[in-house]
């Protein structure tokens, strides 16, 4: 079961890494095009872009932390689950909030699913 949980955590972290790339590369392109059709000033669009890309970088960092943690656990190291629990919980809480706020736009499952995977993988009584 421990090996399965480590692999589940790795998969959840990999989903976070992949979605960060999609967020920054594809998501911004679409959002930028939509904003370009409004009367939003260029400096506002540029500032939104900075925040958007920071979000993608944070998603990448979270995914890398999760992957590193579960890779070490898969190799038998005793590692703390706390970073993965915090990251997984953040993904789930944000995703559930976004689902509710968007009237259940299924896009936001991109946060809920890896978050649940990481949380599920994090709870192992034998490792801190």
PyMOL commands that set and color helices and strands:
alter all, ss='L'
color gray80, all
select helices_A, chain A and resi 2-36+42-74+82-101+106-122
alter helices_A, ss='H'
color red, helices_A
deselect
rebuild
show_as cartoon
